[in-house]
Amino acid sequence: MGTPTELLRDIERRVLWLSASIVHHANRVRPNPSGLKVGGHQASSASMASIMTSLWFAHLTPEDRVSVKPHASPVLHAINYLLGELDEAYLTTLREFGGLQSYPSRAKDPDPVDYSTGSVGIGATAPIWGALARRYVGAGAGRQFSLIGDAELDEGAVWEAILDPSVRELGEIVWVVDLNRQSLDRVVPHLAAERLRGMFAAADWQVLTLKYGRLLHELFDRPGGDALRARIDRMPNPEYQRLLRCTAPQLRQRLPGGEPAIARLVADLDDITVLRAVRDLGGHDLDALGQAYSAIDDTRPTVIFAYTVKGYGLPTEGHPQNHSSLLTTEQMRDLAGRLGADPGRPWLRFPDGSEQASLCAEAAGRLRRRAVPAHTPPPLPADIGRTPSGTATTQAALGRTLMDLTREAPEAARQVVTVSPDVSSSTNLGGWVNKVGVWSPRERVDWFADDPETILHWREQPTGQHIELGIAETNLVGLLGELGATWSRWGRPLLPIGVLYDPFVSRALEPWSFGIYAGGQSILVGTPSGVTLAPEGGAHQSITTPSIGLEQPGCVTYEPAFAIDVEWTLLACLARLGRPGGGSAYLRLSTRPVDQALAAVPADPAARERRRRQAVAGAYPLRRADRPAVTVAAMGAVVPEALAAADRLERSGVPADVVCVTSPGLLFEALRSRQGREDGPSWILDQAFPARRATPLVTVLDGHPHTLAFLATVNQVPSVPLGVTRFGQSGTIEDVYRHHGIDADSIVTAALDLAPDA
């Protein structure tokens, strides 16, 4: 009967073989008519095989969740196969259409994947926000593991997450760093592991280091062992990596480095032991890994630095260019012989009744999770029924709509959670925060509660519905994605809304997009937007965000012009969250005060409902001329300029229709549906841009003009797209609009250039 460590070692060998075979089959066996490189990462997988074998087969619980570094996806699939969670037919489909994804994908892979990874750094931090989201919904316990490569620690998003004040209390967070000292192209010259450990320790993380395995520790206890340890400790990374490529005689010459005590120690070792010693790192010592997992302090986050060899156990181990290298067919046959596998039947599991098969079955039973019950979010109203009057901004309308929701649909409002990177008050969430409080895992004293001059009340308690992070947009959207995934992870649907300054949407886009890809459904609100915040100048403008919203998969985007449009579109976006087939949304709001009478909201209930449906679908006719000579399609903050221009054109004998665009993305989808390229509805085009009223078209927005330029193809008419194409200037709105050519004068001029009888 084998010892537990021996059985784990057998499983580790099989995991290594399966992961290498998955990549080998995709590249060397499966037909490849196109000749394009398929790829895969045998070396990166090999350095993780020990770490993941120990974790899955000896330590994980069903409540734990794990984010696996992108290039170790074959290891995850190999483990899932041994646990009975992946059908054998998929092992030959890595990077094939409909098969195993290139990197772990929660939404697309056929086997259990806790976190989608692939964009370096984002997968590492996702479990932090997953832990926070789970605490928010109160969905039990369990650790959140991140298995990351050491090169991922170069990503700024990693340190932004580590330094956020909320992370210090998340004792369920465990990072395991695969410290193989290689990046994609080279051996890292100066890894500075001590500095990294110090940075984690300064953030009050528990730091555990697994540098050497049992054999090296035994050698360190022999005469000359202290010198050997000091020699390896101070050895540059490239020199150490070169030792991995040496024969035993070469090692006897190079390893001592001129130290007689080391030379004597090495001289007493046989060749096999010498070769084993330089590879005997803590990240491949199953006993050391087990002890580290057992030593985790659950009162604060933990990082385990596990020294490994990239390509461990493969012919390419330690080679500086082994990142994407592939074993030859002959090398795979040799590997099978060393690992006890059959190259002719590469997908064999352990024999029934064997101790190894029993251990796999025990782990599968231990890790089996209960099915997540489906819960539908509470119903939401489509129209609260209030008609805003006076002068208001779309930014302020966000907070007012949320407040109205607490009165009109309290059950749904309780599922709303807002997130902000230290801009709650400046984005008009103050009233909402005062109403619902700030979420904290434990209640904290509000020392300003009795200060009569305090307007924003910062009541931190477990029942709060607003989460405030530090000034880091990547943290905001990382948390937003995980809050938006609680419906599928834990059966607890939330309605998450993140608010940030619109110029920084571009900074936050990649992790938010990745969250959408992974199944997170949320609303991102960018405000204030564009050059409309004129005095702020070019540093705080956002030119391209309207087109970003149009192009972002899995997301509908709105840029409302009036407060009522904010209410209608926000309610529609909330209704898409927390459910199968749902999706995310991006709202671009403004701080420009606008006369709400310009919205001309119909008083008749049926006409009002028609207007609401049009606004939610992407556009509505705001003004119709008797016999239009031109159409002006305007979006967001510049709608008042479009209406003013229409008044002047009318007086000049050039009647103009004005269409208020709320969502260019939905209009583009409608156009593609009309062309037979999408399956969605196209009726909004007939109501906003009916063919019988087709005229030359001027489009205008506070953003890049190409965002709306496609509207000319709806009816194939001449057009002039107006918008912002340059960095901004400080000044009044009038000066800045004139500078960029989106003022009423510019709209009138463009319309007169287009109108045939002007």
N, C-alpha and C positions, 0 to 999 in steps of 0.2 A: 504494500500500500504506500503510495507516494505521500510525502509531506504536503501541507497546504502550499508552501512556496514552490515545490517541484511541480505540483499540478498547475499552479498559476503560470509557471515558466512554460509548461507545455501549451497552455492556452495562448500565451504571449507569442510563441513561435508560430502557432496556427494563424493568429491575427496578423502577424507580420507577413506570412506567406499569402494569405487571402488578399490583403491590401495591395501587395506587390502584384499579385495575379490579376486583380481587377484592372489595374493600370496597364499591365502587360497585354491583356486580352484586347483592351480598347485600342491599343497602338500597333500590336504585332500580329494579332490573330483576326480581329474583325475586319471584313472588307472595308476599304476606304477609297471609293471611286474618285472623290474629289482631290485626293492627295494632300489635303490640308492637315497640318499637325493637329492631333487630337489632344495630346498633353495629359498631364497628371503628375503627381509628385510622390514618387516612390521613396525618395530620401527624406522628405519632410514627414511622410507617414511613418517611416521607420523610427525616427527620433521620438515619436509619440506613442509607439506600441506598448512600451512598458507602463508609461503613465496611465494610459487609458485602460489597459488590462487590469491593473491593480484597482483602479477606481470602479469600473463597472462590475467586476467579478468578485469584489471583496468589500466595497465600502458604500456604494450608492444606495439610497433608499428611494422608494417610489415618489416621495415628495420632493426629492432633489431635481434640479434642472441644470443642464450643462450646455455651454456654448463651446463648440469645437472649432479650433483654428481652421481656416478655409482649406489649407493644403493637406489637412489630415482627414478629409472626408472619406477616403477609402478605408481608413481604420474604423470610423464610425459605422460604415456599412458592413464591414467584416464582423464587427461585434454584434450588430443587430442581426446578422445572418446566423451567428452561433447561438444567439438567444431565441431564434425562431421568429424574429420580427420582420424578416425580409425573405421573400421568395428567391430561390436559387436563380430563377430566370432573369432576375435583375442584375446579377453579378456581371453579366456580359454587356451591360448597357451603359457603362459610365460615359457621360457626355454624348450619349446618343439621344435623338429626338424621342421624348416621352420616357426616357430612362433616368438613371441616376444623374443628378445634377453635378456640375463641375465642383460646386462648393455646397456645403450643407444648406438645404432649403426647407424651411418649415412648411411652406406652402406647396412645394412641387415634388419633393422626394417621396417615394412610396413607403419609406420606413420612418420610425419615430425620430424626429429632429426637434429639439427644444428651441433652438435659436438659429435663424438664418445668419450665415456669416459669408464673407467674401470680400467685402470692402474693409480693408485692414484698419483695425482700431475700433470699428463700430461693433463687431461681434464681441470684442473684449468687454466693452462697456455695457452692452445690452443687459446682462444679468443684474447689473447694479440697478437699472431702472425697472427691470422685472421684479426685483426684490421690493422696491419701493411701491410698485403697483400692487403687488400681492398683499403687502401690509395695508395699503389703502382699502382694498376690498375685504380684508380680513379672511383670506383664503388659506389659513393654516400655516404650517411651518415648512422646513426644508431648506437645504443649502442651495446657493446659486453659484455654480462653478463656471469659471472662464479658463479654458485651456488655450493659451496664447503663445505665439512665437516671440522670442526676445526682440526681433526686429520691429514688432508691433509697438514696442515701448517708445519708438521714435515718434509715434503719432501724437499730436497735441491734444486730440480729443481724449486720449487716455488720461492725461494729467488734469485736464479740465474736470473730468468726472471724479478722479481721486480727490481733488482738492475741494469739491463742493461740500459745504458744511453738513449737508444731510447724510452724506455717505458714512461718516464716522460711526453712526449708530447702527449700521447694517452688519451685524455680526454674522449673518448667513452668507456673506460674500466671501468666496475663496477663489483666488487666482492661482493657477499653476503655470509658471513661465517655463517653456521649453527652451532652456538656455543652451542652444547648440552652437552659438557663437558664429553663425553664418547668416548672411542675407542672401538675396537672389543672386548677386554677382560675385561675392567675395567672402573671405573670412573677415569678420569685423576686426579691425586692427586693435581698437581699445574698447572693450565692452564696458569697462568701468562698472562691474557688478557691485562693487562696494558703494559706489555713488548711488546706484539705483536702489540698493537696499536702504541706504540712508534716506532717500527721498520717500520711500514707503513708510519707513519708521517715523519720519517727521510728520507724516499724515496720520500717525497713530494706528498704523496697521501692524498686526503681528507678522513678523518676517521669519520664515523658516528657510534654511538653505540645505540642499542636498547636493554636495559637491562630489564626494567620493563614495565608492562602494565598499563592500566588506573586504575585498581582497586588498585594496590600497590601504585601508585602515589597518589591516594586519601587517602589511609591509612597513607602515609608518611606526609600528611598535618594535621593529627590529633595529639592530644597530645600523646606523646610516639612514633610518627612516625619517628623522627630523630634517636631515639635509634634503632627502628626496621630496618631502612635502614642501619645504621652502622653495626648492627648485621649480616644482610644478606651479606653485602659487604665483611666483613672479614671472613665469614664462609668458611671453607674448602669445596671443591667440594664434597667429599664423604659425609660429614655431610648434605649438602644441598640435595643431591640425596636421602639420607635416609629419609628426611622429606617427600618426594614425596610418600613414601610407608607407611606413618603413617595414622592412623585414626584421626578424629578431636580431641578426648580427648588426644591422644598421642601428637598431634601438640601443644595443649594448654600447655602441660608439657615441650616439648622439645624446641619449638621455642623461648620462652623468654630468655633462656640461663642464667637464674639468674637475668635478668634485670626487676625490678618491673614495670617500665613504660611500657615495652612490654607486660608483663603479664596483666596489666590493659587494654591495648588496645585490646588484643586478647579476653579478657573476655567479652568485649562488642559486639563481633561478633558472629553470629550464625554459626553452624557447616558448612553449605554449603559455607559461605563466607570464613571461615578459610581454607577450602580445596581449594577453588578457588585461594586464595591469594598466596599460595606457588607455584602455577602453572602459575601465571599471569606474564609471561615474554614477553619482547618486540617482540620477534620473532613470537609470536602468537597473537599479537594485530594488527588487520587489519588496524586500523586507524594509528597507529604508523608506520607500514610498508609503508602505502601510503604516509605519510608525509616524510619518509626517501627517497623514490623513487623520490618524488617531489623536494627534496633538493639537488639532485645530481649536483655537479659542473662539467660542461662539459669541463672545461679548463685543467683538470688534472685527473688522475685516481682516482677512489673512491673505498673504501672498507666499507662495512656495516657489523658490528658485531651484529648479531641478536641472542640474547640469547634464547634458546629453551629447550624443554624437549624431550629427546629421547623417542619415544613411546607415544607422547602427545595424549591424548584421548583414549588410549588403556589400557587394564588391565595390560599390562607389563610396563607402563610408569615409567621411572626412575630406573628400575631394572638394576643393574650393568651388568647382563649377558643377556640383552634383544636383543642384536645385531641381532642374527639369530633366535631368538625364534619365535614360531608360535602359534597363538591363536588356542584354541580348538574349535570344532564345537559349543559347548555350549557358549563359550565366543563370538563367532561371532554372535550368535543369540542375546545375550545381547547387543552387540555393535550395531546391526541393530536397536534394540528398542530405544537406546539412540540417534542414528543418524537419525532416521526417514526413515530407509531403509527397504526393504522387503527381508529377507534371502531366501525366496522361489523364488524370481525373482531379483537376485542381480544386474542385469545389466540395470535396469530401468533408463532412463533419466528423466528429469523433465517433467511434463505434458505439452502438447502443450498449448500455450496461457498463461502459468504461467509467473510471473515476472522473475523467475529464468531462465526459458527457453528463455525468451526474452533477458536476459543479456548474456546468452551463445551465442545466435544467433548474438547479437551485437558484441561480442568479436570475433566471428568467421569471421564476415564480416570485422571488423577492421584489423584483422591479416592476411587476405588473401593476398598471394603474387602473383605477376605476374610471369608467366612462364619464365624461363631463356632461352633466345635464344641460340641455339647451334652455335658456331663459330669454324671452323676448323683452326688450326694453319697454317701459310704460308708454302708452300712446301720447303723442304730442299734438297740439292744435296746429292747424295749418295757418290760421289767421287769428291773432288775439283780438282783433276787432277795433283797436284804437286807430284813429287817423291823426298822425302828428301834425302840429300846426306851429306857426312861428318860425324861428330860425334855429337850425340844428345841424350837427355834423353826423356823418355816418359812424365815426368813432364813438361818439357819445351814445348813439343808438344801440350799439352793442350792449353796453351796460344796462340800458333801460329795458331792452328786450329780455335780458336775463332776469332782471328784477320782476318784470311782468310775468315771466314764466313761473316764478315762485308763487304767484297768486293764482294764476289761471290753471296751471298744471303742476301742483306741488310734488306729486309722486315722480314725474319726469324730471323736475328741477333737482330733486335729490340725487339723481344719477349724473348730473353735470359736475365736472371737476375742471377747474381752470388752472392753468400753469403759466407762469411768467418768469422771465429772467430779470427780476428786480425792476420791472417797469409797470407794475400794477396801477399805480396812481396816475402815471403819465399816459396811460392808455385807457383811462376812464373806467377802470374796474373797481374803483374805490367803493362805490355803493354796494356792489355785489360782495366784495370782501367784507365790508361791515355787516352785511346781512348774514352771510353763511359762515364766516370765520376762516381761519387759516388752518390747514391740516398739519398735525404733528402727531407722531406716535404716542406722545404723552403730553399732558396739559402743562403749559408753561405760564408763568406769571406775566401779565401785561402790566408793566410798571408805569405805563402812561394812561391807564384806564381812567384815572381820576384827574387827568389834565384837561381842563375845559377847552384848551386851544388845539387839542389833537383831533384832527378831522378823520384820519384813517385809523380805525381801531384794529390793532394787530392781536386778535384773540387766537392763540395757538392751542388746538385741542384735537383729539382723535375724531371728532365729528365735523371738523372744518372741511370745506370743499374747494379751497384754493391752496395750491402748492407753489411756494416761492423758491426759486433757485437763484444761484449766483449769476453773474453776468457772463453766461456762456450759452450761446444759442444751440450748440450741439447737444448740450445737456438737456435743454428744453425739449427738443424734438425727439431725443432718445427716450425721455420719460413719456412724451406724448404717444410715441409708437407703442410702448408697453402698456400704458393705460388703455389704449385703443385695442389691445389684444386680450384684455381680461375676459371678454365674452367667450372666447374660444379656449383660453388656457384654463379658466376656473369656472366658467359658466356664470360669471358676474358681469353683465354688460354695463359699461360706463359711457358717458357722453363727454369725451375730453375735448377741451378747447385750449389751445396755446396761443398766447398773445406776445408778439415781439414787434420791434420796429421794422417796417417793411424793407428798408434798405438792407437789412441783415437776413432776409429770406434766402438770398443766394448763399450766404455762409452756412445756413442751416439746411440747405436743400438736400445734400447727399444723405445725411443720416435720416432725414425725414422720409425721403424717397425709399431708402432701404427699409424703414419701418413699414411703409405701405406695402412693399414687396413681400415682407414677412407676415402680412396679414393684419397689421395695426390700422384701425380706422379712427381717424381723428380730424379735428378742424384746426387749421392754422390760420390765424388772423394777423395780417401784416398792416400795421398802422403806426404813424401816419405815412402816406405814400406819395411818391412822385415829387415833382418840382413845385407842387402846390404848397408845400411847407416852405414857401419862398425865402423867408429870412434865414433859414438854416443853411441854405447854399448847397453847393455840389456834393459836399461830403456826406450829406444825409438824403440824397435823392435816390429814387429807385426807377431806373429806366426800363429794365428788361423783365421785371417781375410779372407784368401782365402776360407776356408770351410764355414765361415759365409755367404759369398756371394753365395756359392753353395746352402745353405740351406734356405736362406731367401725367404719366399713366396712373390709373387707379384713383384719380382725383378730379373733382369738378371744381371750377373756380368761378367766383363772382366778384364783380366790382360794382356795388350798388351806388346809385346817385343820391337816393333819398332815404330817410329814416325808415319809411314803410317798406322799402325794398330790402333793407337790412333785416327787418323782422321776418319778412316772408322767406328770404333766401336762407337765413340762419336756421329757421324752423325746418325748412326742407333738408338742409344739411344734417341737422341733428337727427332727423328721421331716418337717415341712411346709416347711422352708426350702430355698432354692437349687434350685428346680425349677419347671417350668411347672405352673400350677394351684396353686402353693403359696400361703402367706400368712404374715402376721405374727401376733404374740401379745403379750399384756400379762399379766404375772403380778404380783399384788398380795400382798406378803408381810409378815410381822409379826415383831416382836422379842419377842413374848410367849412365855415358856416354857410348854409344854403337855405333860402326861403322855401319852406316845405309846401307852400301853395303852388309852386311850380310843378309839383308832382301831379297835380290835377287828378287826385284819386277819385274815381267815380263814386257817387253817392248811392246809386242803385246797387243792391246786394249782388245781383247776377253779374252786372258789369264789373263790380269790384272783384268778384271771384275770377272773372275772365282776365282782368289785369294781373291778379296774383299768379294765375297759371302761366301767363306769358312771362312775367318777371322771373319766375322759377325756371322756365324753359329756356331763357337766354336773352329775350328782348321784348319790347312792347312799343307800339306806336304812341308817342307822346303828343304829337301834334300832326294833324292831317290838313293839308291845304285842299282847296276845291279842285284845282288843276295844277298839280305840282310840276315845276320845271326842274327841280333838283331835290335830292334827299340828303339830309345830314344825319349820319349815324354817330352818336356820341356816347361815351362811357364815363361813368364816375364823376369826378369833381368838375369836369369841363362841360357838363350838360347845361348849366346856366349860360355859358358862352354860346352853345349851339342854339339855345332858344332866343338869345338876344340877336344872334346873326339871322335867324329865321324872321324875326320881326323886321329887321332892316331890309332883308331881301324882299319881303312882302311889299314894303313901301317902295321898293325899287322896281316892282312889277315882275319879280321872280319868285313866285310862291314856292315854299319849301316844306316838305315833310320832315319831321324830326322823329327819329327812332332812338329810344334809349336802350342801349345794349347793356345787359347785366352779366352775360357770360359768353365771351367769344368761343370758349371751348365747346360749349353745348351747341352753339350755332355751327361750328365747324363739323361737329359730329352729325348734326342734322343734315348738313350739306352732303356729307359722305353717304348718309343713309339714302338721300334722294338719288345719289349716283349709283346706289346698289352696292356700296362698299362697306356699309355698316347695317346693323339690324334694328337700330333705334328709330324713333319717330322723327318725322321731318315737318310736321304741321306748323311749327313755329315760324318757319321760313315763309309759309303762305300768309300768315297773319302779320308778321313784322315787315316783310318785303314782298308783298303780293306782285305777281308778274304784271297785272293790269296797271299798277302804279309805278312800274319800272322807270327810273329816271337816272341821269348821271348822279354819282354818289360821292359825297365828301365824308370821310371817316376821321374822327378826332378823339384822342384820349391823352391823358397825362402818362405817357409811356411810349415805348417804341412803336412807330406807326405801322410796322408790318403786322402787328397783332390783329388789326381789323382789316388789313388790305384785302384779305380773301373775300370779304363781303361783296366786292364788285363782281365776283364770279357767280353769285346767286342768280342774278338776272343778266349777266354778261353786259355790264354797262361801263362807260368810261368812269374813271374815279381819280380822286386825289386823296391819298392818305396823309393826314397830319398827325404829328406826335413829336416826341422828344428823342433826339438822336445825339445830343451833345451833353457833356457834363454841365451842371447847372451853375447858376449865379445867385448870390444873395440879392434880395430886393423885395419890392412889393409883388403881390400876385400879378397885378397888371403889367409891371415891368418884366417879370419873368415869363409870363405867358406870351408877351409880345416878342421877347428874345427868342423863344422857341417856336414861335409861329403856331400857337394853339389858342390865340385870343379871338374875339369876335371878328376883328378886322381880317385876320388871316382866313377865317372860315368864309366870310363874305367874299373875299377875293377869290378863293378856290372855287366857290360855287359859281361866281360870275364867269370864271374861266371855262367852266364845264357847261353852263346852261346855254342851250343852242340859241335862244332869243334874247340873251342878256344885253 
